[in-house]
Amino acid sequence: MPEPVVIATWPFGKLAAETAIKQLSKGDPALDAAIAGAQAVEDDYSIRTSVGFGSFPDRLGRLTLDACVMDGQTLACGAVAAVEHIKHPAALARRVMEKTPHVLLVGDGAKWFALQQGFPLEVPYTADSIRDWLNKHPDLKKSDPNAPAPKSPGKQSVRYESPSDINVDEHNHDTVTVLTRDQKGHLGGVCTTSGLAYKLPGRVGDSPIIGAGLYVDDQAGAAGATGVGEEIIRIGGSLFIVEQMRGGKSPQEACELACKRAYAAAGRRGVHPAAVAFLALDTKGNVGAACTAKTNFKYAIGRADKVELIQAKEVPPEA
């Protein structure tokens, strides 16, 4: 019987891994366990890192969530993006997969579908998240008292000029991606996020995009991504990794190749590479993870009764 395995992004992914491995050990299907793990993170308001309610809203103060799910046995998948007031976007993405002929629903359409499916509308904000959103808003940053006085009064706007200007780590932003293998050897995956803190309204990153933030295929493997979604979309990160595994690469080799591909894509545009990270699980239960330089990516891996945090390999830019 195949050994159950779960792998999840970032230190808060340990909660997802602990939840998922319990489900897998009971014999639950891979996708059920992956969604349970992701939902545990969505439900934890203490995780203020752009996953679920209580995380940082967009530039205007609206909290919008994105998620996708994929079943490796059938390649069935579903996703939602830019949905407001729905606490469990991963579960909603599964309903899109199971109850509609579509893959992706967005915005008000996704919210109306959620209501039709019995999901309640809920308030996504906490007092702490609103306070932190105001205190750290890049357009409202206070000037350095030792700096020269500005030519015009008022607070100075601070804007990102390119994705490489965005700092990504487990403290200020990110996604939880959960990949699982069950006792029958089937694979499942979930990716859920509220996206970049202070993103422009309407922005959607890689997380709800099948092939970018997540891809799962029982015949090759599963892969997920985290970091600056624009960079991951450009290289089709997760599908690229799965296809590398299909071609014989190990999960670790495939993730490292994805990082190199991200460097190459940034170089073609003449910009510094943004922070991105990848993780992968093959059909035999082997895992791998890698990230671009200075990303400091940690991930959780669970087997049997043991869940541990691992530091991912940083792939340096080629000289």
N, C-alpha and C positions, 0 to 999 in steps of 0.2 A: 504494500500500500504506500503511495507517495506520501512523503512527509509534508505536513502543512507548513507554509512559510508566509510571512507577511513582512513587507518593507514599507516604510513611510517617511516622509520628508520632515526635517528639522527636529529639534528636541521635543517640541510639543507633539510630534508624531509618535512619541513613545506611548502616549495615551491611546492613540489610534491603534498602534500595534498590540498593546495589551488587550484592548477590547476585541480586536479582530482575531487574535490567536485563540482566545477563549471560544469564540464562535467556531473557528475552524477545527479546534480539538473536539468539539461536540459533533462534528460531521456536517456542519452547515456549508452550503455552496460558497464558492469563492466570492462571488459578487455580493451576496448577502453579508458576508463578513467584512468585506471592504467598505460597504456602505455603513455598517454599524460602527466601524472604526472611525470613519470620517465624521459621522454624526456625533460621536462622542466629543470630537474637537469643536464642531459647530455649536454644541450645547454648552461648552465651557467658556463662560464670559470672562474668566481670568486670562484667557489667551487673547491678548490684545494685539494680534499680529496679522490683521487682515484676513482672518478666517471667521466667518459667521457674525452673529449679532455682537455688539459691543466693541467691534473693531473700528478702524479709522474710516470715516466717510470720504466722499470725493471733494473736489474743490469747493462746491457749493453747500456741502454738509449733508448730502444724500448718501445713504448706505445702500449700494446695489451689489447683489451677489451673483456669482457665476459658478457653474458646476457641470461636470459631465461624468457619465458612467459607461463602462463597456464590458461585455461578456465575451471572454475569449473563445468559448465553445462555438458560439453562433455568429460572432461579430456584431451582434445586436448592440446598439448604442443610443444614448439620448443625452440631451444637454439643454441647459437654460443659461441665459445671460442677461445682465442688467435688470434683474428682477428685484423688486422692493417688497419689504414687509413679509417675506416668506422665510421662516427660520431654518428650514432644512432643504436647501437647493439641491443637494445630492439625491435625496429621496424624490424630489420633484423631477429631476432629470431622469430617474428610473421610470417614472410614470410616462414621461414623453416617449421613452423607449418602448414601453409595454402597451400604452393606450392610444398611440397615434401612429400614423404612417411616416412621421417626420423624425428628424434627428435633433433639430435645434429650434427652440422657441425663445423669443427675447422680449424684454420690456413689459409693457402692459399686457401683451398677448400671453406671456408666460404667467403673469399674475392672475389673469382671468382663468387660464387653464388650471392653475393651482386651486382657485376657489371652486371650480367645477369638480375638482378631485377631492374636495373636503379639507384642504389645507386652510387653517385660519390666518387672517391678517394679524400681525403682531408688531409692536413697537420695537425697532431694532437698536435703539440707542440706550446708553447708560449715562449716568451723570459723569462718571469718570471719563468715558470716551468723548463726550462733548467738551469737557474741560481741556483734555489733552489735545483734541482737535483744534481748539482755539489757540492754545498756548504754543503749539508747534506748527501752525499754519504757515507755509512758505511765503504767502503773500502778506503776512502780518508780522514777519520777524522784525524784532526791534533792532535798531542800529547799534553797533558797537559804540559804547560811550567814549572810547578813545579814538574812534575813527573821525576823519574830517566831517564837518557838518554838511548835510546834503544841500544842494542848491535850492530845492523846494521843500517845504515843510511836509510832515506826514510820514507814515511808515513806507518803507521801500519794498517794492515787489521783488521776490526772488523766484525765478522760473528755471525749469530744467530746459536746457538747450538741446539735449539729446539723451537717449536712453542710458548712455554710459555715465551721465551725471547722477543717476539715481542710485542711492546706496541701498543695498538689499542685505538684510541679515535677519536672524530670528527675532530681533527686538523691534523692528519697525515695519515689517511687511512680510507676509508671504502666504503661500499656498500649502494646504496639506494634500498630498497625493498618496494614495494607499494602493499597493499592489499585493495581490494574494494568490496563493496556490492552495487548493483544497485537497482532501483525502482521495479524490478521484483523479487528481492531476490537472483539473481545470483551472484556468486563470481568470481573475477579475480585477477590475481597477476602477478607482474613483479619483476625481480631482475636484476640489472645492475651494473657493476663495471669495473675498470681496475686492480683490485686485489691489493695485497700487494705492496707497494712501494719497489723498489729495489729487487723484487723477482728474483729468478733464471730464465733465459730465458726458456720459455716453461711451466712454472708453471701455473697450473689452480687450483683454489680453489673451494669452494662450490657453488658459485653464478650461474653458468650455469647448475648445476646438479639438475635435477628434483628429489625431495625427500630429497635433502640436503639443498640447499639454498632456495628452494621454493616448496610448494605443495599446490594445491587448489582443493577442491572437494565440490560441492554444497550439498552433502549429509552429510558432516561432519564439514567442515570449511576450513580455509586457514591459512597458516603459512609461515613465512619467517625467515631468519637468517642473521646475520652480525657478523663480527669479524674474527678470524683466521680460514680460511676455512678448513684446515686440520682436526681440531678438530670437526667441524660440520659434515664433511663427515663421520668421524669415527662412529658417532652415528645416522646417517641418520636423522638429526635434525628436519627438517620441516615435513617429513612424520611421524616421531615419534609423534610430537605434534598433527597433524591432527588425527592420530589413537587414541590418548588419548582423544581427543574431541569426536570422534565417540563412544568411550566407556563410555562417560558421564562426563568427566572432563570439567571444565570451561576453557576458554582460558588462564586465569591466572594460574590455577593449572597446565595445560599442559606445559606452558612455564617454570614454576619453576621445573617441573619434568625433562625437557630437560637439564636444568642447572645441576641438580643433576646427570643426566646421563653423562654429560661431565666431571664432577668431577670424577666419578667412572671410566670412560675410561682412564683419565689421571693417576689415581692411579694405575691402572693395569699395566701401563707402567713405573711407578715409577718416574713420572715427575710432576711438578707443572701444574695446569690447565691453559690453555691459556684464553685470553679474548674472550668470545663469548656472544652473546645476541640473543634473540628470541622475535618475536611478533606474535600474532595470532588474528584471527577474526572468530567468529562462525556464524552459519547460521541465528541466531537471531540478529546479529549486536553487540553482546558483544565482547569486546576486552581484550587483556592481553599482558603483556610484562615482561620479566625478563632477568637478566644478571648475569654472574659470578662476584665475588668480584673485586672491584676496576676498573670495566669497565666503570662506569659513563655513562651509556647508557640513552639517551633521545630519545623520539620518538614523532611524530606529529599525532594527531587524528583530523579528520574533520567530523562534522555533520552539516547539514543545512548550515547556513552562518558562523559558528564558527570553527576556526582551532586553536588548542592550543598545546603547547609542554608539555609533561609529563615526569617526571623522573621515569625510570623503577625501579622496585624492584631489589635490589642486593641479590642474594641467596648465603649465606656463605657456605664454605665447611663444611661438617659434621665432628664433632670431632671424 
